[in-house]
């Protein structure tokens, strides 16, 4: 069964998400506080976000000639209860361990990744699933995450292209958006949702909740309405 997907993001008032542009050390405590509200078992980010915020650009330790026993999905920790999901279609991320904080790592790959990279993930203890041959099929990805791991709810946390891909595929169930009291103004800054040159139709939303939070945040929650 597909996990419930909540896109949980913080954005400027003009919808941009490059936090580094918002001054020195913006207070984003409200982001973590509201995330805890959902009781999710997993959170998901794209490769660029993971590289910038969590891996510090670490390169994978690939050893020529090494190969995994097979090229099937791999569950490294059958006892894990919370998960960090890295969408890394081409296998570029390096990892120091198999967890971020206490969350077990799952790498989402295409079948184009090398045997050496799969062997590397197994050495580190990172789980992985294949989401397609050359391109990721996010419906397949979510189905596998729900079947292979105890994941009922996923917080989708960017970047904009990943958010846009799942929204365009009709796989986002809710939007949880914290507006930070700043106007970014840079056209080059990524937006909450980015869909490239072939965007899908506009996604209708139904407002569920509005709250003013400390620090000038406004928290908006929406249900994403399924289009007929």
C-alpha positions as CSV (number, residue, x, y, z in Angstrom):
1,X,0.0,0.0,0.0
2,X,1.3,3.4,-1.0
3,X,2.5,5.5,2.0
4,X,0.7,8.7,2.8
5,X,2.9,11.5,1.3
6,X,3.1,14.9,3.0
7,X,5.2,17.5,1.3
8,X,6.6,19.5,4.3
9,X,8.6,22.6,3.3
10,X,9.6,26.0,4.6
11,X,9.6,28.8,2.0
12,X,9.9,32.6,1.7
13,X,6.7,34.5,1.1
14,X,7.4,34.3,-2.6
15,X,7.8,30.6,-2.6
16,X,11.6,30.2,-2.7
17,X,13.4,27.5,-0.6
18,X,17.1,28.5,-0.6
19,X,17.4,29.1,3.1
20,X,21.0,30.3,2.9
21,X,19.7,33.5,1.2
22,X,17.6,34.5,4.2
23,X,20.3,36.0,6.4
24,X,22.7,34.6,9.0
25,X,21.3,31.5,10.8
26,X,17.6,31.9,10.3
27,X,15.6,30.3,13.1
28,X,13.9,27.3,11.6
29,X,12.9,25.5,14.9
30,X,9.3,25.7,13.8
31,X,10.1,23.5,10.8
32,X,11.2,20.6,13.0
33,X,8.4,21.2,15.6
34,X,5.7,21.0,12.9
35,X,7.3,18.0,11.2
36,X,7.1,16.0,14.5
37,X,3.3,16.7,14.5
38,X,2.8,14.1,11.7
39,X,4.4,11.1,13.4
40,X,5.9,10.0,10.1
41,X,8.2,6.9,9.8
42,X,10.3,8.4,7.0
43,X,11.5,11.6,5.3
44,X,12.6,11.9,1.7
45,X,15.0,14.3,0.0
46,X,16.7,14.5,-3.4
47,X,20.4,14.0,-4.2
48,X,21.2,17.7,-4.3
49,X,19.6,18.4,-0.9
50,X,21.3,15.3,0.6
51,X,24.7,16.3,-0.7
52,X,24.4,19.9,0.5
53,X,22.9,19.3,3.9
54,X,24.0,15.8,5.0
55,X,27.0,14.3,3.0
56,X,29.2,17.4,2.5
57,X,29.9,16.2,-1.0
58,X,31.5,12.9,0.2
59,X,32.3,10.7,-2.8
60,X,31.5,6.9,-2.7
61,X,34.4,4.5,-2.1
62,X,34.1,2.4,-5.3
63,X,36.3,-0.6,-5.6
64,X,36.8,-1.8,-9.2
65,X,35.7,-5.4,-9.8
66,X,33.5,-5.6,-6.7
67,X,29.8,-6.7,-7.2
68,X,26.8,-7.5,-5.0
69,X,25.5,-11.0,-4.9
70,X,22.5,-9.9,-7.1
71,X,20.9,-6.8,-8.4
72,X,17.7,-7.0,-6.4
73,X,16.3,-4.6,-3.8
74,X,18.3,-4.8,-0.6
75,X,17.0,-4.4,3.0
76,X,20.0,-3.9,5.2
77,X,18.3,-3.4,8.6
78,X,15.1,-5.4,9.1
79,X,14.7,-4.0,12.6
80,X,14.7,-0.3,11.6
81,X,11.6,1.7,12.5
82,X,12.5,5.2,11.1
83,X,14.1,6.0,7.8
84,X,15.8,8.7,5.7
85,X,15.2,8.2,2.0
86,X,17.7,9.5,-0.5
87,X,16.6,9.8,-4.1
88,X,19.9,9.2,-5.9
89,X,18.9,7.9,-9.4
90,X,22.5,7.6,-10.7
91,X,24.3,6.5,-7.5
92,X,26.5,9.6,-6.8
93,X,26.1,10.0,-3.0
94,X,28.7,8.9,-0.5
95,X,27.8,7.9,3.1
96,X,29.9,7.8,6.3
97,X,27.3,5.5,7.9
98,X,24.0,3.8,7.2
99,X,21.9,6.3,9.2
100,X,21.2,10.0,9.6
101,X,20.8,10.6,13.3
102,X,18.7,7.5,14.2
103,X,17.1,7.1,10.8
104,X,18.2,4.2,8.7
105,X,19.2,5.2,5.1
106,X,17.4,3.9,2.0
107,X,18.8,4.8,-1.4
108,X,16.4,5.1,-4.3
109,X,18.2,4.1,-7.5
110,X,17.7,3.3,-11.2
111,X,19.0,0.0,-12.6
112,X,21.8,2.0,-14.4
113,X,23.9,2.2,-11.3
114,X,27.1,0.2,-11.3
115,X,27.7,-3.1,-9.4
116,X,30.6,-1.3,-7.6
117,X,28.2,1.3,-6.2
118,X,25.7,-1.4,-5.0
119,X,28.6,-3.3,-3.4
120,X,29.6,0.0,-1.7
121,X,26.1,0.6,-0.3
122,X,26.1,-3.0,1.1
123,X,29.5,-2.4,2.8
124,X,28.2,0.7,4.5
125,X,24.9,-1.0,5.4
126,X,22.6,1.3,3.4
127,X,19.4,-0.3,2.1
128,X,18.4,0.4,-1.5
129,X,15.6,-0.1,-4.0
130,X,15.4,0.1,-7.7
131,X,12.8,2.6,-9.0
132,X,13.1,2.0,-12.7
133,X,15.4,1.1,-15.5
134,X,16.6,4.5,-16.7
135,X,14.1,6.9,-15.1
136,X,12.5,6.8,-11.7
137,X,8.9,5.6,-11.6
138,X,7.8,7.2,-8.3
139,X,4.6,5.1,-8.1
140,X,6.8,2.0,-8.1
141,X,9.2,3.6,-5.6
142,X,6.4,4.4,-3.1
143,X,4.9,0.9,-3.6
144,X,8.2,-0.7,-2.7
145,X,8.8,1.6,0.3
146,X,5.4,0.6,1.6
147,X,5.9,-3.1,1.0
148,X,9.6,-3.6,2.1
149,X,9.7,-1.3,5.1
150,X,7.3,-0.4,7.9
151,X,6.5,3.0,6.4
152,X,3.0,4.4,6.5
153,X,3.7,8.2,6.2
154,X,6.6,10.0,4.4
155,X,7.5,13.6,4.7
156,X,8.7,14.8,1.3
157,X,11.2,17.5,2.0
158,X,12.6,18.6,-1.4
159,X,14.2,19.9,-3.4
160,X,11.8,21.5,-5.8
161,X,12.3,19.1,-8.7
162,X,11.7,16.0,-6.5
163,X,8.6,17.7,-5.0
164,X,7.4,18.6,-8.5
165,X,7.9,15.1,-9.9
166,X,5.8,13.5,-7.2
167,X,3.1,16.2,-7.5
168,X,3.0,15.8,-11.3
169,X,2.6,12.1,-10.8
170,X,-0.4,12.6,-8.5
171,X,1.5,11.1,-5.5
172,X,1.4,14.0,-3.0
173,X,-1.5,13.7,-0.6
174,X,-0.9,16.8,1.6
175,X,1.1,20.0,1.6
176,X,2.5,21.4,4.9
177,X,4.0,24.8,4.1
178,X,5.7,27.1,6.6
179,X,6.1,30.7,5.3
180,X,9.2,32.3,6.7
181,X,8.9,36.1,7.0
182,X,11.2,37.1,4.2
183,X,10.9,37.9,0.5
184,X,13.6,36.2,-1.5
185,X,13.1,37.9,-4.8
186,X,15.7,35.9,-6.7
187,X,14.4,34.2,-9.9
188,X,17.3,31.8,-9.7
189,X,16.2,30.4,-6.3
190,X,14.4,27.1,-6.4
191,X,10.7,27.1,-5.7
192,X,8.7,24.6,-3.5
193,X,7.6,22.8,-6.7
194,X,9.5,22.7,-10.0
195,X,8.3,20.8,-13.0
196,X,10.6,21.8,-15.8
197,X,9.6,22.5,-19.3
198,X,6.6,20.2,-19.4
199,X,4.6,20.9,-16.2
200,X,1.5,19.1,-15.4
201,X,-1.9,20.9,-14.9
202,X,-2.2,23.1,-11.8
203,X,-2.9,21.1,-8.6
204,X,-6.0,22.1,-6.7
205,X,-5.8,22.2,-2.9
206,X,-8.2,22.3,0.0
207,X,-7.2,24.2,3.0
208,X,-7.1,22.1,6.2
209,X,-5.4,24.3,8.8
210,X,-3.8,27.8,9.3
211,X,-1.7,28.8,12.3
212,X,0.6,31.7,13.3
213,X,3.7,30.4,15.0
214,X,6.6,32.0,17.0
215,X,9.2,33.7,14.8
216,X,6.7,35.2,12.4
217,X,5.9,31.8,10.7
218,X,2.5,31.1,9.1
219,X,1.8,27.4,8.9
220,X,-0.6,26.3,6.1
221,X,-1.8,22.8,5.6
222,X,-3.7,21.6,2.5
223,X,-5.1,18.4,1.1
224,X,-4.1,17.8,-2.5
225,X,-7.3,17.2,-4.4
226,X,-7.1,14.3,-6.9
227,X,-8.0,15.4,-10.4
228,X,-10.6,13.3,-12.3
